[in-house]
Amino acid sequence: MRRFSIKGGGLIAAFLTFSAATLASCGLVDLRPVAVTTAPAEAYATLASRTDPVTVSFSAEPVRLDAERAFSVRSPAGTVEGDFAWDGAGFSWRPVALWDPGVRYRLTLDGSVRTVDGREARERIDLPFFVGRSTAPPFLESYDPDHGSSVGVSGDGSAALTLRFSEPMDTLTVREAFAINPSVAFDLEWNESKDVVRVVPRERLAPLAQYSWTLGSEARSRDGAPVARTEKAGFVTDLDSEAPSVERTFAAVLSGGEWREVAPSLSGLDAGHSLAVRFSEAVVEESVLSCLRLEPSLPGRVCVASPRLVVFTPDRGWGPEEPLALSVSADVEDLSGIRMSQEYRERFTPAVPFLEIVSATSGSGEDAGVLDGSASNLVTVGGVPDGLLSMTLHFSAAFGAEAKVSMADAASLSAFFPGSLPAPSLRSVSWFSDDSMTLTWEGLRRSDAVSTNYYVLAIPGGAGGAKCSAGLYLEDDATLILEAKE
């Protein structure tokens, strides 16, 4: 074994040689800490704009993957997604969606971040912050009707629902966030300050139905802050649960602009009267106009006199002693949309008499008696050459201008016996009153010792015959046999 010995200055020289060799082999170690700064820089700071980024800067350039893994932003809903933008030793970060004002966010940097020069940042950062404002988010203060309430069907411009918010709202986002089920078209009517809105259906809601509504978290205040939570509630349109019905029917006339009762039942319907139907409650006009029918069919006009009263007036009056049947369809709806439970039917016969010829008098005052063709009646005929005969007929009802013409055309006088008698012709027609008609014929011949002359006055009856202004007609043909005196 070989021995070595170092003495004096040789020992120092050897140590220095060893130290130099050691430092040369290991290199220098940088023990300076890595500083991290952020914006926002302190807890509960407020970003000015919904588009402002947050930033993180390092005193030495970090390994970017480490820095991005350690960084996060969270909200009460969870991790917020965003995009990094690097600039040297720092980065800015913006959320994919705009910041929500009033929401508390948390910026965190948690975990070691290596730097390019070999050092390591171990600073732990946890900073809560807000955007735009740090006050509470908007919320729905109240709504009307309350959850589960019984309501009407609206549809007449009235609100089905009213929402009251804690602050002015962004009307567009409220519209997008609000939904009602079953679906119904509606308008939103806001007050001037935009913190109260009325939900007004464009059509009536369905009767006896359950509706639910939702206001989602997409609804925002005027500055963009979302509502605190989703709201849900509902109501039932059963405030009116009674079906409409026909309360009563009666005869009516229009007087002074109002329909007035003149007979308590349809059996009292007379000439000039209208048929009135009164319902137990207000009904929809469109539903009742097509739901009133008479059998046999009778043309006429249906008038909705009031929400509960409907009146039918025949175009040509009521037929005398004609049995009729009134039907009101079950499709009639009340204002809540509830239909009648069953069809209404009523049989009746109007108290309308047949038109009658009360009397028939000749120009010489002879009473012709009954106009049934059962006996002849003596009358005075003027001498030749005119051979005039006048007959005045008194009717049981009045005639208007058109009806007078029709009745004059319907009445006829013809030669009856002997067959050689010339046919008389009508000279004139006059009305001394609306119910009295005088007809004058010429060309008649008096009876003589050789022959007795007979004439027949006829007026057709029945529904196809002449009618008075009220639509009345003779039950049967009127026939009057006239014997010309000598």
Secondary structure, 3 states (H helix, E strand, C coil): CCCCCCCCHHHHHHHHHHHHHHHHHHCCCCCCCCCEEEECCCCCEEECCCCCCEEEEECCCECHHHHHHHEEEEECCEECCEEEEEECCEEEEEECCCCCCCCCEEEEECCCEEECCCCEECCCEEEEEEECCCCCCCCEEEEECCCCEECCCCCCCCCCEEEEECCCECHHHHHHHEEEECCCCEEEEECCCCCEEEEEECCCCCCCCEEEEEECCCCEECCCCECCCCEEEEEECCCCCCCCCEEEEEEEEEECCEEEEEECCHHHCCCCCEEEEEECCCECHHHHHCCEEEECCCCEEEEEEECCEEEEEECCCCCCCCCEEEEECCCCEECCCCECCCCEEEEECCCCCCECEEEEEECCCCECCCCEEEEEEEECCCCCCCCCEEEEEEECCCCCHHHHHHHHHHCEEEEEECCCCCCCEEEEEEEEECCEEEEEEECCCCCCCCCCCEEEEEECCCCCCCECCCCCEECCCEEEEEEECC
